[in-house]
Amino acid sequence: MKNILITGGAGFIGSHVAAELLRHGYRVRVLDNLDPQVHGESRRRPSYLDDNVELQIGDVRDAAAVEEALGGIDGVFHFAAAVGVGQSMYELAHYTSINNVGTAVLLEALARQPVEKLVVASSMSLYGEGLYHDVHGRPAAARRSREQLARREWEPYGPNGQTLEPAPTPETKPADLSSVYALSKFDQERLCLMVGEAYDIPATALRFFNVYGPHQALSNPYTGVLAIFASRCLNDRPPLIFEDGEQRRDFVSVHDVARAARLAYESGAAAGRVFNIGSGQAFTIREIAQKVAAAAGKPHLEPEITGRYRVGDIRHCFADISRARSILRYAPEITLDQGLAEIAAWLATTQAVDRAAEASAELDARGLTL
């Protein structure tokens, strides 16, 4: 029976990975600082964390806490991170400290106490804009200028002003970092793969797309967009949408993500590689807002289209998951409608403080919205 450490394992995704591992015969220990933004001011052990998980409260930047957590451990899932594109653009030191320095502290400890496998949670945000094709079907670089966005021209253009078509984004697309959060996740990924190779620790990076499911921190205004919409609906307020709502994303159930994480750990062919973990499908943000309102039993709450832009946001990005399918044998099992039905049942048992307006005001005050 293998002993696994999950940093950040009391959080949304980490707790589901813990449950998945327990179901497959692993022992699980979690190192988590129970950040108040995620867990509330009480910082109590979350009720959704499986009773069989050993919880060690501590910070991944604390070398002593990390060394203690690694005692007797066979493998590590590194999920500890500050999460949020918008917030990262004004809490630069905080995000860099937790995500970059925290990863370095963990890796220094692993250099002294190697494990059989390291899996790190990366992010689709490091792609910036997803893959686009020009009118001839050739890959084309896309980036939106501040001047274009000020004119409310939302779709990216090619270098000669040509129309581009978004396409599923493969792992081979170069990184194009558009936020401090994206930069920190790219650093986490590269650090783990680089140090893993240097110290003969098989390491794998999973680039998660938009993960949703029960136990998301609904009162955290920097969590996933689907959870933010749910929080608005629970408080009888319409979902707020930047731009025109036609931007497309890939939404994947946390249950599929947890299974992918276990498969990556168990795969002998995953070492040194990165994998997109998504659903392989694209939905507009407007569609998601309408579906969430319906799932919450409030279909009358039509999304409010703000027509504004948030610095660090991108237009389209959805996953090509063919590499994960062929190497990890990963295949999404939960459709969006099935996942939203589960969300609806969970929403009926929970409450949320809507802080979306507060978060938007923070961005406005710093000139990070147009």
N, C-alpha and C positions, 0 to 999 in steps of 0.2 A: 504494500500500500504506500503510494507516494505522498510525501508531505509538500504542500504547495503554499507559497506566500503570494497574496494579492495585495500590492500597495494600492491604496485608495479603494479597497474592496468593500467598504461600507456604503459606497456610492451606488448610483443607479445601475450602471453596467456591471461594475465589479461584483455587486451582490448577486446578480443573476448568474455571472460566471461561477461564483462560489457555489450556488445551488446546483448548477450543471455538473461541476466537478464532484460534489458530494454524491450526486446520483450515480456517478460512474466510479465510485470506490476510492476517491482521493480523500486525504485529510487536508483541511484548509485552515490557514491562519491569515488574518487580515491585519495590515498596518494602516491606520487611518487617523487623521487629526480631527475628524468630525467637524469640519469647517461650518461655522454658524450660517453662512450664506446658503449652504446645502441642507444642513441638518437642524437648523434653528438654534436659538440661543441656549437651549437646555443642553445641547451636545450630548444627548443620551444615545445609547446603543439603539439603532433603528429597529423597530418591531419587525420589519420585513427581513432582516438579516437572519438567516437560518440559525437555530439554536446550537447546531453542531459546529458552527464556525467559531474558532478561537479569535477573539478581538483584542488586539494590542493597540491602545490609543497612543499615537505618537506621530511625529512629523518626519516625512521622508528626507528632510534636510538635516535631521539630527543623526549624526553618524552613530552615536551610541544606541539610539532607538532602532536604527536599521540593522546594526550588527546583532542586537538582541533578537530582532524579528527573524533573522536568517538562521538562527540556531536550529540545526536538524532539518533544514529545508532542502528538498530535492530540485524544485523548479520554481520560477518566479513569473508572475504576470504583473507587469508594471503599468498600473492604471492611474496612479496618483497624478493629478494635474488640476490646475486652475483652468476653467472652461468658460469661454465666451469671447466671441470676436469683438463685439463692441466695447466691452469693458476692458479688454486687453489694450485698446488704443489709448487709454488714459491711466491705467494701472500697470505701466510698463515694468516697473521694478518688481511688483508683486508676481506678475505672470512669469517673468524671467527667473525670479528666485525659485518659485515652486517647480516650474516645469524644467528649466535648464539645470539650475544648481541641484535641485532634488534628484534629478536623474544622474548627475555626476557623482553625488554622494552615494547613491545606490550602487553605481558601477564600480566605484573605488572599493566598496565592501565586497562586491562579487569578484573583483580581481584577487582579493585575499581569500574569499570563501566561494570558489566556483560552484555552479549548479549545473544540472544536466540540460537545462533549457531555459531560455528567457523569451517571453512574448511581451511586446510593448504595444500599447494602444496608441496608434497614430491617427491621422485625420485626413479626410478628403479636402480640408481647407487648404492644405499645402499646394494643391493644384492651382489655386486661384481660379480663373475661369477654366471650365472643363474643355474637352476637345471639341474643335469645330472643323467643319469641312467647307471648302469653297464650292463654287457652282460646278466645278469639275470633279468634285469628290476627293480633293486632296486635302490633307491636314493643313490647317491654317492657324496662326497665332492670333489671339484675340485679347484685347485689353481696352477698357473704356477710360477715356480721359475725363478729368474733372470738368473741363469745358463742355464736353458732350453731355455729361450728366446734368450739368446746370441747365442745359437746353431741354431736359427731360427726354432725351433720346436714349432709350434704355438698351437697345440691342447692340452688341458689339459689331464693329465693321472690320473688314480686312484692311491691310496697309494701303490699298488703293481705293478704299471706300466701298468695296464690294460687299454684298450680302453674304452672311455666313450661316451655316446650319449646325446647331449643336448635335453632338454625337456622343455615344457612350465613351466614357473616359477610361483608358487603360493605364496600368501602372507605369508604362513606358513614357507617358507624357511628362515632360520636365516640370519641376516645381516652379511656381510663379507666386511668390509669397506676398499677400496683400494685407496682412494684419500681423500684429505682434503675436497673437495666438498661433497663427499659421507658422510663423517663424519658429516659435518655441516647440511646436509639435514636430516640425522638420528636424530641429536639433535633437529632440528626444529620440526620434527614429534613427537618425544617423549615428548618434552617440552609441546607442545600443548595438547596432549592427557592427560598427567599427570596433568597439571594445570587445564585443562578443567574438569577433574574428581574432583579435589580438590575443585573447586569453583562452581561446578554444572553448567558448561557451556558445553553443548553437543558439542563435537569436533570430527571431521572426518579428516583423512589424505588420500590424493589421491597420489598414486605413479605413476607419469606420466612416460611413456616410451618415445620413440623418437617422439616428437611432431613437426609437420611441417604445413606450410600453409602460406597464404599471410600475409605480415607485419612483417615477421621475420627480424631481424637486419642483413642484408646481409653483411654489412661492419664490423661486429663484428666477429673476427676470432675464438671466443670461443662460438659461438652460435651452434645450432644443425648442425650435419654433412650434412644433406640435403641442408641447406642454404649455408654452406661453399662451397659445390660442385656447387651450383647455382652461387655463386659469382665468382668462378673460370671460369665457362663457359661464364658468361656475359663479362668477360675480355679476352675471347678467349684463355684460359689456361686449360689444362686437370685437372680433379679432382685428388688430391693427396690422396693416400690410404696407410695407415700403414699396416704392416704385409703382408698378401697375398690377402686380399680382400674377403676371404671366411668367415669372422666372421659374425654372424647373429644377426639381431636386429629386433625390432618391431616398425614400423612406423605408427603413428596414426594422423589423421587429427585434426587440432586445433578446428574445428567445433564440432567433436565428443567429444573432451576434454571439451569444454565449456558446452556442454549439460550434460556431466557427472558431472561437478562441480555443476550445478544447481540441478540435480537430488539428489546429495549427500546432498545439503542444505535442500531440501524438504523432504528427507526421514527420517521418525521417527526411522527407524531401523539402521541408519548409525552411531549413536553416539558411540564414543569410539572405532571405528573400522578403519582399513586401507583397501584400495582397490587399486588393479592394474587397471590403465586406459591405455589401449593400443588397438591395433586392433585384437590381438589374432593370428596374422600371422607373419611369419619370412621371412626376405629377407636378402641376403648377401649384404655387403657394395659395392661389385663390381656391383651387379645388380642395386643398387640404383644409383650409379654414372652413369651408362650407361643410365638409365631411365631419370635422371635429364638432362644429355647432350641432349638427344633426345627431351625432353620437351622444352629445351631452343633453339631448332632449330639448334643444333650443334652436331649431332650424330657422326661426325668425331672425336670429342674430346674423344678418348679412355682414360680411367683412367690410371694414372701413378702409378704402384705398387712399393712402395718404399722399401719393404722388411725390414722395420725398426719397432721398438717397441717404444711406448710412455708409460712412467711410469704412472700407474693409470688406464690404459686401461684393459678391460676384453675381453674374446674371444666371448662367446655367451650369450645372454640374451634376451628372448622374453616372452610375458605375457600369463599367465593363467588368463583369465578374468571371470571365472565362478562365482566368488563371486559377482562381480559388476553386472553381468547379473541377478543373482537370487535376490539380495537384493535391488539394485538401479534400476533394470529394464533397465540397460544400455546395448545397443547393437550398435556397430559401424555401421554407415550408409554410410560412404564414402570409397570407395575402393581406393587403391593406385593409380590406373590409373585415376580415377576421380579427386583425389586430385592433381595429377601431371598436369592434364589438367588445373585446376584452377591456379596452380603455373605458368604454361606457360603463361597464359593470364596476370597474374600479373607481371611476369618478363619483359613482353613487355612494361610495363609502368614505369619501375624503373631502377635505376643505382646502382652499387655497387663498392666499393673499395676493391680489393682483398688483404687481409692482411695475407693470409695463410702462405706465406713464412716467413713473419715477426714473426708470432707466433711460427713457427717451429724453427726459429733461437733462440728465447728466450729459448725454451726448450733445444736446443742443448747446448747453453752456460752454462746451469746449470746441464748438464749431465743427463737430464731427457728423453733422447731418446737413443736407442741402435742400 
